[in-house]
């Protein structure tokens, strides 16, 4: 089975983490996920209880090609089928642009492992739920920009 969803062909490309990187772990939901792919939690309800004593790594299942408001982070390294995954949830990354971006602008993930402008007032009602970070540098369509992922 080939890894699905390619964003930056160089994988997850971290430029800086502004201190200690924020990385959470879990397991992949029956697929291979390439490093650099946007992921989101995909777990059944009722798998965690109120106590930390019963919480395990396998309680967190991730799947690829996050879009819209479904974004938890970026896959750190290419995984195995149903294997362990490390997910970066904060930091500065070189990401592919879908459309032109301006530095300082809010960005969202588009479902194709690239970022796009959150947009104008037309999306203002959803701006906070769509936003995954901000562009630090400008980037042209199909080019790359430095993006700060903000949890």
DODRENBA-955867 format. One line per field, with one value per atom (N, C-alpha, C, O): residue number from 0; chain; atom name; y, z, x. Coordinates in Angstrom, 1 decimal, always signed. Layout:
<sites>
seq	NUM;...
mol	A;...
atom	CA;...
v	Y;...
w	Z;...
u	X;...
</sites>
This chain:
<sites>
seq	0;0;0;0;1;1;1;1;2;2;2;2;3;3;3;3;4;4;4;4;5;5;5;5;6;6;6;6;7;7;7;7;8;8;8;8;9;9;9;9;10;10;10;10;11;11;11;11;12;12;12;12;13;13;13;13;14;14;14;14;15;15;15;15;16;16;16;16;17;17;17;17;18;18;18;18;19;19;19;19;20;20;20;20;21;21;21;21;22;22;22;22;23;23;23;23;24;24;24;24;25;25;25;25;26;26;26;26;27;27;27;27;28;28;28;28;29;29;29;29;30;30;30;30;31;31;31;31;32;32;32;32;33;33;33;33;34;34;34;34;35;35;35;35;36;36;36;36;37;37;37;37;38;38;38;38;39;39;39;39;40;40;40;40;41;41;41;41;42;42;42;42;43;43;43;43;44;44;44;44;45;45;45;45;46;46;46;46;47;47;47;47;48;48;48;48;49;49;49;49;50;50;50;50;51;51;51;51;52;52;52;52;53;53;53;53;54;54;54;54;55;55;55;55;56;56;56;56;57;57;57;57;58;58;58;58;59;59;59;59;60;60;60;60;61;61;61;61;62;62;62;62;63;63;63;63;64;64;64;64;65;65;65;65;66;66;66;66;67;67;67;67;68;68;68;68;69;69;69;69;70;70;70;70;71;71;71;71;72;72;72;72;73;73;73;73;74;74;74;74;75;75;75;75;76;76;76;76;77;77;77;77;78;78;78;78;79;79;79;79;80;80;80;80;81;81;81;81;82;82;82;82;83;83;83;83;84;84;84;84;85;85;85;85;86;86;86;86;87;87;87;87;88;88;88;88;89;89;89;89;90;90;90;90;91;91;91;91;92;92;92;92;93;93;93;93;94;94;94;94;95;95;95;95;96;96;96;96;97;97;97;97;98;98;98;98;99;99;99;99;100;100;100;100;101;101;101;101;102;102;102;102;103;103;103;103;104;104;104;104;105;105;105;105;106;106;106;106;107;107;107;107;108;108;108;108;109;109;109;109;110;110;110;110;111;111;111;111;112;112;112;112;113;113;113;113;114;114;114;114;115;115;115;115;116;116;116;116;117;117;117;117;118;118;118;118;119;119;119;119;120;120;120;120;121;121;121;121;122;122;122;122;123;123;123;123;124;124;124;124;125;125;125;125;126;126;126;126;127;127;127;127;128;128;128;128;129;129;129;129;130;130;130;130;131;131;131;131;132;132;132;132;133;133;133;133;134;134;134;134;135;135;135;135;136;136;136;136;137;137;137;137;138;138;138;138;139;139;139;139;140;140;140;140;141;141;141;141;142;142;142;142;143;143;143;143;144;144;144;144;145;145;145;145;146;146;146;146;147;147;147;147;148;148;148;148;149;149;149;149;150;150;150;150
mol	A;A;A;A;A;A;A;A;A;A;A;A;A;A;A;A;A;A;A;A;A;A;A;A;A;A;A;A;A;A;A;A;A;A;A;A;A;A;A;A;A;A;A;A;A;A;A;A;A;A;A;A;A;A;A;A;A;A;A;A;A;A;A;A;A;A;A;A;A;A;A;A;A;A;A;A;A;A;A;A;A;A;A;A;A;A;A;A;A;A;A;A;A;A;A;A;A;A;A;A;A;A;A;A;A;A;A;A;A;A;A;A;A;A;A;A;A;A;A;A;A;A;A;A;A;A;A;A;A;A;A;A;A;A;A;A;A;A;A;A;A;A;A;A;A;A;A;A;A;A;A;A;A;A;A;A;A;A;A;A;A;A;A;A;A;A;A;A;A;A;A;A;A;A;A;A;A;A;A;A;A;A;A;A;A;A;A;A;A;A;A;A;A;A;A;A;A;A;A;A;A;A;A;A;A;A;A;A;A;A;A;A;A;A;A;A;A;A;A;A;A;A;A;A;A;A;A;A;A;A;A;A;A;A;A;A;A;A;A;A;A;A;A;A;A;A;A;A;A;A;A;A;A;A;A;A;A;A;A;A;A;A;A;A;A;A;A;A;A;A;A;A;A;A;A;A;A;A;A;A;A;A;A;A;A;A;A;A;A;A;A;A;A;A;A;A;A;A;A;A;A;A;A;A;A;A;A;A;A;A;A;A;A;A;A;A;A;A;A;A;A;A;A;A;A;A;A;A;A;A;A;A;A;A;A;A;A;A;A;A;A;A;A;A;A;A;A;A;A;A;A;A;A;A;A;A;A;A;A;A;A;A;A;A;A;A;A;A;A;A;A;A;A;A;A;A;A;A;A;A;A;A;A;A;A;A;A;A;A;A;A;A;A;A;A;A;A;A;A;A;A;A;A;A;A;A;A;A;A;A;A;A;A;A;A;A;A;A;A;A;A;A;A;A;A;A;A;A;A;A;A;A;A;A;A;A;A;A;A;A;A;A;A;A;A;A;A;A;A;A;A;A;A;A;A;A;A;A;A;A;A;A;A;A;A;A;A;A;A;A;A;A;A;A;A;A;A;A;A;A;A;A;A;A;A;A;A;A;A;A;A;A;A;A;A;A;A;A;A;A;A;A;A;A;A;A;A;A;A;A;A;A;A;A;A;A;A;A;A;A;A;A;A;A;A;A;A;A;A;A;A;A;A;A;A;A;A;A;A;A;A;A;A;A;A;A;A;A;A;A;A;A;A;A;A;A;A;A;A;A;A;A;A;A;A;A;A;A;A;A;A;A;A;A;A;A;A;A;A;A;A;A;A;A;A;A;A;A;A;A;A;A;A;A;A;A;A;A;A;A;A;A;A;A
atom	N;CA;C;O;N;CA;C;O;N;CA;C;O;N;CA;C;O;N;CA;C;O;N;CA;C;O;N;CA;C;O;N;CA;C;O;N;CA;C;O;N;CA;C;O;N;CA;C;O;N;CA;C;O;N;CA;C;O;N;CA;C;O;N;CA;C;O;N;CA;C;O;N;CA;C;O;N;CA;C;O;N;CA;C;O;N;CA;C;O;N;CA;C;O;N;CA;C;O;N;CA;C;O;N;CA;C;O;N;CA;C;O;N;CA;C;O;N;CA;C;O;N;CA;C;O;N;CA;C;O;N;CA;C;O;N;CA;C;O;N;CA;C;O;N;CA;C;O;N;CA;C;O;N;CA;C;O;N;CA;C;O;N;CA;C;O;N;CA;C;O;N;CA;C;O;N;CA;C;O;N;CA;C;O;N;CA;C;O;N;CA;C;O;N;CA;C;O;N;CA;C;O;N;CA;C;O;N;CA;C;O;N;CA;C;O;N;CA;C;O;N;CA;C;O;N;CA;C;O;N;CA;C;O;N;CA;C;O;N;CA;C;O;N;CA;C;O;N;CA;C;O;N;CA;C;O;N;CA;C;O;N;CA;C;O;N;CA;C;O;N;CA;C;O;N;CA;C;O;N;CA;C;O;N;CA;C;O;N;CA;C;O;N;CA;C;O;N;CA;C;O;N;CA;C;O;N;CA;C;O;N;CA;C;O;N;CA;C;O;N;CA;C;O;N;CA;C;O;N;CA;C;O;N;CA;C;O;N;CA;C;O;N;CA;C;O;N;CA;C;O;N;CA;C;O;N;CA;C;O;N;CA;C;O;N;CA;C;O;N;CA;C;O;N;CA;C;O;N;CA;C;O;N;CA;C;O;N;CA;C;O;N;CA;C;O;N;CA;C;O;N;CA;C;O;N;CA;C;O;N;CA;C;O;N;CA;C;O;N;CA;C;O;N;CA;C;O;N;CA;C;O;N;CA;C;O;N;CA;C;O;N;CA;C;O;N;CA;C;O;N;CA;C;O;N;CA;C;O;N;CA;C;O;N;CA;C;O;N;CA;C;O;N;CA;C;O;N;CA;C;O;N;CA;C;O;N;CA;C;O;N;CA;C;O;N;CA;C;O;N;CA;C;O;N;CA;C;O;N;CA;C;O;N;CA;C;O;N;CA;C;O;N;CA;C;O;N;CA;C;O;N;CA;C;O;N;CA;C;O;N;CA;C;O;N;CA;C;O;N;CA;C;O;N;CA;C;O;N;CA;C;O;N;CA;C;O;N;CA;C;O;N;CA;C;O;N;CA;C;O;N;CA;C;O;N;CA;C;O;N;CA;C;O;N;CA;C;O;N;CA;C;O;N;CA;C;O;N;CA;C;O;N;CA;C;O;N;CA;C;O;N;CA;C;O;N;CA;C;O;N;CA;C;O;N;CA;C;O;N;CA;C;O;N;CA;C;O;N;CA;C;O;N;CA;C;O;N;CA;C;O;N;CA;C;O;N;CA;C;O;N;CA;C;O;N;CA;C;O
v	-1.2;+0.0;+1.2;+1.3;+2.1;+3.4;+4.4;+4.4;+5.3;+6.4;+7.3;+7.6;+7.8;+8.7;+10.1;+10.4;+11.0;+12.4;+13.0;+12.8;+13.7;+14.3;+15.8;+16.4;+16.4;+17.9;+18.4;+18.5;+18.6;+19.0;+17.7;+16.8;+17.5;+16.2;+16.0;+14.8;+17.0;+16.8;+16.3;+16.1;+16.1;+15.6;+16.8;+17.9;+16.5;+17.6;+18.4;+17.9;+19.7;+20.5;+21.6;+22.6;+21.3;+22.3;+23.3;+22.9;+24.6;+25.6;+26.0;+26.2;+26.1;+26.4;+26.0;+25.8;+25.8;+25.4;+26.3;+26.1;+27.4;+28.5;+27.9;+28.3;+27.0;+26.4;+24.9;+24.3;+24.2;+22.8;+22.6;+23.2;+21.6;+21.4;+20.7;+20.0;+20.9;+20.3;+19.1;+19.3;+17.9;+16.7;+15.8;+15.5;+15.3;+14.3;+12.9;+12.9;+11.9;+10.6;+9.8;+10.2;+8.9;+8.1;+7.0;+6.5;+6.5;+5.4;+5.8;+6.7;+5.3;+5.5;+4.6;+3.5;+5.2;+4.4;+3.6;+4.2;+2.4;+1.5;+2.1;+1.8;+2.8;+3.4;+3.8;+3.7;+4.2;+4.8;+6.3;+6.7;+7.0;+8.5;+9.0;+8.7;+9.8;+10.4;+11.5;+12.2;+11.6;+12.8;+14.1;+14.2;+15.0;+16.3;+16.4;+17.5;+15.3;+15.3;+15.9;+15.6;+16.7;+17.2;+16.1;+15.3;+16.0;+14.9;+15.4;+16.6;+14.6;+14.9;+13.6;+12.5;+13.8;+12.7;+12.0;+12.7;+10.7;+10.0;+8.8;+7.7;+9.0;+8.0;+7.8;+8.7;+6.6;+6.3;+7.0;+7.2;+7.3;+7.8;+6.8;+5.6;+7.2;+6.3;+5.5;+4.5;+5.9;+5.1;+5.6;+5.0;+6.8;+7.3;+7.5;+7.7;+7.3;+7.5;+8.8;+9.6;+9.0;+10.2;+10.1;+11.1;+8.9;+8.7;+8.5;+7.8;+9.1;+9.0;+7.6;+7.2;+6.8;+5.5;+4.5;+3.5;+4.8;+3.9;+4.4;+3.8;+5.6;+6.2;+5.6;+5.4;+5.2;+4.6;+5.3;+5.9;+5.1;+5.7;+5.3;+6.1;+4.1;+3.6;+4.2;+3.9;+4.9;+5.6;+6.8;+7.2;+7.3;+8.3;+7.8;+7.3;+7.8;+7.3;+8.5;+9.4;+8.6;+9.7;+9.2;+8.1;+10.1;+9.8;+11.1;+12.1;+10.9;+11.9;+12.9;+12.7;+13.9;+14.8;+15.7;+15.8;+16.2;+17.1;+18.3;+18.7;+18.8;+19.9;+20.7;+20.2;+22.0;+22.8;+22.8;+23.1;+22.6;+22.7;+21.4;+21.3;+20.4;+19.1;+19.1;+18.6;+19.6;+19.7;+19.6;+20.4;+18.6;+18.5;+18.7;+19.1;+18.6;+18.8;+18.2;+17.9;+18.0;+17.5;+16.3;+16.2;+15.2;+14.0;+14.2;+14.8;+13.8;+14.0;+13.1;+13.6;+11.8;+10.9;+9.9;+9.7;+9.4;+8.4;+7.2;+6.7;+6.8;+5.7;+4.4;+4.3;+3.4;+2.1;+2.0;+2.8;+1.0;+0.7;+0.5;-0.4;+1.2;+1.1;+1.2;+0.7;+1.9;+2.0;+3.2;+3.9;+3.5;+4.7;+5.9;+5.9;+7.0;+8.3;+9.4;+9.4;+10.3;+11.5;+12.7;+12.8;+13.5;+14.6;+16.0;+16.2;+16.8;+18.2;+19.1;+19.2;+19.7;+20.6;+22.0;+22.9;+22.4;+23.8;+23.9;+23.0;+25.0;+25.3;+26.0;+26.5;+26.2;+26.9;+25.9;+25.2;+25.8;+24.8;+25.4;+26.4;+24.8;+25.1;+24.3;+23.1;+25.0;+24.4;+24.9;+26.0;+24.0;+24.3;+25.2;+25.1;+26.2;+27.2;+26.8;+26.5;+27.0;+26.8;+28.2;+28.7;+29.0;+30.4;+31.2;+30.7;+32.5;+33.4;+33.7;+34.0;+33.8;+34.1;+35.4;+35.6;+36.2;+37.4;+37.1;+36.5;+37.5;+37.4;+38.0;+39.1;+37.2;+37.7;+37.3;+37.4;+36.8;+36.4;+35.0;+34.1;+34.9;+33.6;+32.6;+32.9;+31.4;+30.3;+29.1;+28.9;+28.4;+27.2;+26.0;+26.3;+24.8;+23.7;+23.4;+23.5;+22.9;+22.8;+21.3;+21.1;+20.4;+19.0;+18.3;+17.1;+19.1;+18.6;+18.8;+18.9;+18.9;+19.1;+20.3;+20.3;+21.4;+22.7;+23.7;+23.4;+24.9;+26.0;+27.0;+27.3;+27.6;+28.7;+29.8;+29.6;+31.0;+32.1;+31.8;+31.1;+32.2;+32.0;+32.7;+32.3;+33.8;+34.5;+35.8;+36.3;+36.3;+37.6;+37.5;+36.5;+38.5;+38.6;+37.5;+37.1;+36.9;+35.8;+34.6;+33.9;+34.4;+33.3;+33.7;+33.0;+35.0;+35.5;+34.7;+34.6;+34.2;+33.4;+32.2;+31.7;+31.6;+30.4;+30.6;+29.7;+31.9;+32.2;+31.5;+30.9;+31.5;+30.9;+29.4;+28.8;+28.8;+27.3;+26.8;+25.7;+27.6;+27.2;+27.5;+26.7;+28.5;+28.9;+27.8;+27.3;+27.5;+26.6;+27.3;+26.8;+28.6;+29.3;+30.6;+31.1;+31.1;+32.4;+32.2;+31.5;+32.9;+32.9;+33.9;+35.0;+33.4;+34.3;+34.9;+36.1;+34.2;+34.8;+34.7;+33.9;+35.5;+35.4;+34.2;+33.7;+33.7;+32.5;+32.6;+32.9;+32.2;+32.2;+30.8;+29.9;+30.8;+29.6;+28.4;+28.6;+27.3;+26.1;+26.2;+25.4;+27.3;+27.5;+27.2;+26.6;+27.7;+27.4;+28.7;+29.7;+28.6;+29.8;+29.2;+28.0;+30.0;+29.7;+29.9;+31.1;+28.9;+29.0;+28.6;+27.6;+29.5;+29.2;+28.5;+29.0;+27.2;+26.5;+26.9;+26.9;+27.3;+27.8;+26.9;+26.8;+26.2;+25.4;+26.1;+25.5
w	+0.0;+0.0;+0.0;+0.8;-0.9;-1.0;+0.0;+0.3;+0.4;+1.3;+0.5;-0.7;+1.1;+0.5;+0.9;+2.0;+0.0;+0.3;+0.4;+1.4;-0.6;-0.6;-0.5;-1.4;+0.4;+0.5;+0.0;-1.2;+0.9;+0.5;+0.2;+1.0;-1.1;-1.4;-0.5;-0.5;+0.2;+1.1;+2.4;+3.3;+2.6;+3.9;+4.8;+4.3;+6.1;+7.0;+7.1;+7.6;+6.7;+6.7;+7.8;+7.5;+8.9;+10.0;+9.9;+9.7;+10.0;+9.9;+11.3;+11.6;+12.2;+13.6;+14.4;+13.9;+15.7;+16.5;+17.7;+18.5;+17.7;+18.8;+20.2;+21.0;+20.4;+21.7;+21.5;+20.5;+22.5;+22.3;+21.4;+21.5;+20.4;+19.5;+20.2;+21.2;+19.8;+20.3;+19.4;+18.3;+20.0;+19.2;+20.1;+21.2;+19.5;+20.2;+19.4;+18.2;+20.0;+19.4;+19.4;+20.2;+18.5;+18.4;+17.4;+17.2;+16.8;+15.8;+14.5;+14.5;+13.4;+12.1;+11.9;+12.3;+11.3;+11.0;+9.7;+8.6;+9.7;+8.6;+7.2;+6.2;+7.2;+6.0;+6.3;+7.4;+5.3;+5.4;+5.2;+4.3;+6.1;+5.9;+5.8;+6.5;+4.7;+4.4;+5.4;+5.9;+5.7;+6.5;+5.8;+4.6;+6.5;+5.9;+5.6;+5.2;+5.7;+5.4;+6.5;+7.7;+6.2;+7.3;+7.8;+7.0;+9.1;+9.7;+10.7;+11.1;+10.9;+11.9;+12.7;+12.2;+13.9;+14.7;+14.2;+13.8;+14.1;+13.5;+14.4;+14.2;+15.5;+16.5;+16.8;+16.7;+17.2;+17.6;+19.0;+19.7;+19.2;+20.5;+21.6;+21.3;+22.8;+23.9;+24.1;+24.9;+23.5;+23.7;+24.9;+25.3;+25.4;+26.6;+27.7;+27.5;+28.9;+30.1;+30.8;+30.3;+32.0;+32.8;+33.5;+34.0;+33.5;+34.2;+33.2;+32.2;+33.6;+32.8;+32.9;+32.0;+33.9;+34.1;+33.0;+32.8;+32.3;+31.2;+29.8;+28.8;+29.7;+28.4;+27.8;+28.5;+26.5;+25.9;+24.5;+24.0;+24.0;+22.7;+21.6;+20.7;+21.6;+20.6;+20.7;+19.8;+21.7;+21.8;+20.8;+20.4;+20.4;+19.4;+18.0;+17.8;+17.1;+15.7;+14.8;+14.9;+13.9;+12.9;+11.5;+11.2;+10.7;+9.3;+8.5;+9.1;+7.2;+6.4;+5.7;+5.7;+5.0;+4.2;+4.9;+4.5;+6.0;+6.8;+6.0;+5.1;+6.2;+5.5;+6.4;+7.4;+6.0;+6.8;+8.2;+8.6;+9.1;+10.5;+11.1;+12.3;+10.3;+10.7;+10.5;+9.5;+11.5;+11.4;+12.8;+13.7;+13.0;+14.3;+14.2;+15.2;+13.0;+12.9;+11.6;+10.7;+11.6;+10.5;+10.9;+11.9;+10.0;+10.3;+10.2;+9.2;+11.2;+11.3;+10.3;+9.6;+10.4;+9.5;+8.9;+9.4;+7.7;+7.0;+7.9;+8.6;+8.0;+8.9;+8.2;+7.0;+9.0;+8.4;+8.5;+9.2;+7.9;+8.0;+9.4;+10.0;+9.9;+11.3;+12.4;+13.5;+12.0;+12.9;+13.8;+13.8;+14.5;+15.3;+14.5;+13.4;+15.0;+14.3;+15.3;+16.5;+14.9;+15.7;+14.9;+13.7;+15.6;+14.9;+15.5;+16.7;+14.7;+15.1;+15.1;+14.1;+16.3;+16.4;+16.5;+16.7;+16.5;+16.7;+16.1;+16.2;+15.4;+14.9;+13.6;+13.2;+12.9;+11.6;+10.5;+10.7;+9.5;+8.4;+7.0;+6.8;+6.1;+4.7;+4.1;+4.0;+3.7;+3.2;+1.8;+1.4;+1.0;-0.3;-0.3;+0.6;-1.2;-1.2;-2.3;-3.4;-2.0;-2.9;-3.1;-2.3;-4.1;-4.3;-3.7;-3.0;-3.9;-3.4;-2.0;-1.6;-1.2;+0.2;+0.5;-0.2;+1.5;+1.9;+3.3;+4.1;+3.6;+5.0;+6.0;+5.8;+7.1;+8.2;+8.0;+9.0;+6.9;+6.6;+7.2;+7.3;+7.7;+8.3;+7.2;+6.1;+7.5;+6.5;+7.0;+8.2;+6.0;+6.3;+5.5;+4.6;+5.9;+5.1;+4.1;+4.4;+2.9;+1.8;+1.5;+0.5;+2.2;+1.9;+1.0;+0.7;+0.4;-0.5;+0.0;-0.7;+1.4;+2.1;+1.6;+1.6;+1.4;+1.1;+1.9;+2.4;+2.0;+2.7;+1.7;+0.7;+2.1;+1.3;+2.3;+3.5;+1.7;+2.5;+3.1;+2.5;+4.4;+5.0;+4.2;+4.1;+3.7;+2.8;+3.3;+4.3;+2.6;+2.9;+3.9;+4.6;+4.0;+4.9;+4.6;+5.5;+3.4;+3.1;+4.0;+4.3;+4.5;+5.4;+6.9;+7.7;+7.2;+8.5;+9.6;+10.7;+9.4;+10.4;+10.8;+11.9;+9.8;+10.1;+10.2;+10.4;+10.2;+10.2;+11.3;+11.0;+12.5;+13.6;+13.5;+14.0;+13.0;+12.9;+11.8;+11.8;+10.7;+9.6;+9.7;+9.2;+10.5;+10.6;+11.3;+12.4;+10.7;+11.3;+11.6;+12.2;+11.1;+11.4;+10.6;+10.1;+10.4;+9.7;+8.8;+9.1;+7.6;+6.7;+7.3;+7.8;+7.4;+7.9;+6.7;+6.8;+5.5;+4.3;+3.3;+3.4;+2.2;+1.1;+0.3;+0.3;-0.5;-1.4;-2.5;-2.4;-3.7;-4.9;-5.0;-4.3;-5.8;-6.0;-6.5;-7.4;-5.9;-6.2;-5.8;-6.0;-5.1;-4.5;-3.0;-2.5;-2.3;-0.8;+0.0;-0.5;+1.2;+2.1;+3.5;+3.8;+4.4;+5.8;+6.5;+6.5;+7.1;+7.8;+9.3;+9.6;+10.1;+11.6;+11.9;+11.8;+12.3;+12.7;+14.2;+15.0;+14.4;+15.7;+16.2;+15.5;+17.3;+17.8;+18.2;+18.6
u	+0.9;+0.0;+0.9;+1.8;+0.6;+1.5;+0.9;-0.2;+1.8;+1.4;+0.5;+0.8;-0.5;-1.4;-1.3;-0.8;-1.7;-1.8;-0.4;+0.3;+0.1;+1.4;+1.2;+0.5;+1.9;+1.9;+3.2;+3.4;+4.2;+5.5;+6.2;+6.3;+6.8;+7.4;+8.7;+9.2;+9.2;+10.3;+9.8;+10.6;+8.5;+8.0;+7.7;+7.7;+7.6;+7.3;+8.6;+9.6;+8.6;+9.8;+9.7;+9.0;+10.3;+10.2;+11.3;+12.5;+11.0;+12.1;+12.5;+13.7;+11.5;+11.8;+10.6;+9.5;+10.8;+9.7;+9.4;+8.5;+10.1;+9.9;+10.0;+9.2;+10.9;+11.1;+10.9;+11.4;+10.3;+10.1;+8.9;+7.9;+9.1;+8.0;+6.8;+7.1;+5.6;+4.5;+4.2;+3.7;+4.3;+4.1;+3.2;+3.6;+2.2;+1.4;+1.5;+1.9;+1.2;+1.3;+0.0;-0.9;-0.1;-1.4;-1.1;+0.1;-2.1;-2.0;-2.7;-3.7;-2.3;-2.9;-4.1;-4.1;-5.1;-6.3;-6.2;-6.6;-5.7;-5.6;-5.2;-5.8;-4.1;-3.5;-2.1;-1.6;-1.4;+0.0;-0.2;-0.9;+0.5;+0.4;+1.8;+2.7;+2.0;+3.4;+3.7;+2.8;+5.0;+5.4;+5.1;+5.3;+4.5;+4.2;+2.7;+2.2;+1.9;+0.5;-0.3;+0.0;-1.3;-2.2;-3.1;-3.7;-3.3;-4.0;-5.1;-5.0;-6.1;-7.1;-7.4;-7.3;-7.9;-8.4;-9.6;-10.6;-9.5;-10.6;-10.9;-10.4;-11.6;-11.8;-13.2;-14.0;-13.6;-15.0;-15.2;-14.3;-16.5;-16.9;-16.8;-16.9;-16.6;-16.6;-15.3;-15.4;-14.2;-13.0;-12.1;-11.2;-12.5;-11.7;-12.7;-13.9;-12.2;-13.0;-12.5;-11.7;-13.0;-12.6;-11.2;-10.7;-10.7;-9.4;-8.2;-8.3;-7.1;-5.9;-5.3;-4.5;-5.7;-5.1;-5.6;-4.9;-6.6;-7.1;-6.8;-7.1;-6.2;-5.9;-4.6;-3.6;-4.7;-3.6;-3.3;-4.2;-2.2;-1.8;-2.8;-3.1;-3.3;-4.2;-5.6;-6.4;-5.9;-7.2;-7.2;-8.3;-6.1;-6.0;-5.8;-4.7;-6.7;-6.6;-6.6;-7.4;-5.6;-5.5;-5.7;-5.4;-6.2;-6.4;-5.9;-5.7;-5.7;-5.0;-5.9;-7.1;-5.3;-6.0;-7.0;-8.2;-6.6;-7.5;-7.9;-7.2;-9.1;-9.6;-10.6;-11.1;-10.8;-11.7;-11.4;-10.2;-12.4;-12.2;-11.6;-11.3;-11.4;-10.9;-9.4;-8.9;-8.6;-7.2;-6.6;-7.0;-5.8;-5.1;-3.6;-3.0;-3.0;-1.6;-1.0;-1.8;+0.3;+1.0;+1.8;+2.5;+1.6;+2.3;+3.8;+4.3;+4.6;+6.0;+6.8;+7.6;+6.6;+7.3;+6.3;+5.2;+6.7;+5.8;+5.6;+6.5;+4.4;+4.0;+3.8;+4.0;+3.6;+3.2;+1.6;+1.0;+1.1;-0.4;-0.7;-0.2;-1.7;-2.2;-1.0;-1.2;+0.1;+1.2;+1.1;+0.1;+2.2;+2.3;+2.5;+3.0;+2.0;+2.1;+2.5;+2.1;+3.4;+3.7;+3.1;+3.3;+2.4;+1.7;+2.2;+2.1;+2.8;+3.2;+2.0;+1.3;+1.8;+0.6;+0.9;+0.0;+2.2;+2.6;+4.0;+4.9;+4.3;+5.6;+5.5;+4.5;+6.7;+6.8;+7.2;+8.2;+6.4;+6.6;+6.6;+5.9;+7.4;+7.3;+6.2;+6.3;+5.1;+3.9;+3.6;+3.8;+2.9;+2.5;+1.3;+0.4;+1.3;+0.2;-0.8;-0.5;-2.1;-3.2;-3.7;-4.6;-3.3;-3.6;-2.5;-1.6;-2.5;-1.5;-1.8;-2.9;-0.7;-0.8;+0.1;+1.1;-0.4;+0.3;+0.8;+0.1;+2.0;+2.5;+1.6;+1.1;+1.4;+0.5;-1.0;-1.7;-1.3;-2.7;-3.0;-2.2;-4.3;-4.7;-4.9;-5.3;-4.5;-4.6;-5.4;-5.6;-5.9;-6.7;-6.1;-5.4;-6.4;-6.0;-7.1;-8.3;-6.8;-7.7;-8.1;-8.9;-7.6;-7.9;-7.0;-7.1;-6.1;-5.1;-3.6;-2.7;-3.5;-2.3;-1.5;-0.3;-2.3;-1.7;-2.6;-3.7;-2.1;-2.8;-3.3;-2.8;-4.4;-5.1;-5.5;-5.6;-5.7;-6.2;-7.5;-8.4;-7.7;-9.0;-10.1;-11.2;-9.7;-10.7;-11.2;-10.7;-12.2;-12.8;-13.9;-14.0;-14.7;-15.8;-16.8;-17.6;-16.8;-17.7;-17.6;-18.5;-16.4;-16.1;-16.0;-15.5;-16.3;-16.0;-16.7;-16.2;-17.9;-18.6;-17.8;-17.9;-17.0;-16.3;-14.8;-14.0;-14.3;-12.9;-12.1;-11.1;-12.6;-11.9;-11.9;-10.9;-12.9;-12.9;-12.1;-11.6;-11.9;-11.1;-9.6;-8.8;-9.3;-7.9;-7.0;-7.3;-5.9;-4.9;-3.6;-2.7;-3.5;-2.3;-2.2;-3.2;-1.0;-0.8;+0.4;+1.4;+0.4;+1.5;+2.5;+2.2;+3.8;+4.9;+5.5;+6.0;+5.6;+6.1;+5.0;+4.1;+5.1;+4.1;+4.5;+5.6;+3.5;+3.8;+2.8;+1.6;+3.3;+2.5;+1.8;+2.2;+0.8;+0.0;+0.9;+1.7;+0.8;+1.6;+3.1;+3.9;+3.4;+4.8;+4.7;+3.7;+5.7;+5.8;+5.8;+6.3;+5.4;+5.5;+5.8;+5.5;+6.3;+6.6;+5.3;+4.8;+4.7;+3.4;+3.6;+4.3;+3.1;+3.1;+1.8;+0.7;+1.9;+0.7;+0.4;+1.3;-0.9;-1.3;-2.4;-3.5;-2.2;-3.3;-4.5;-5.5
</sites>
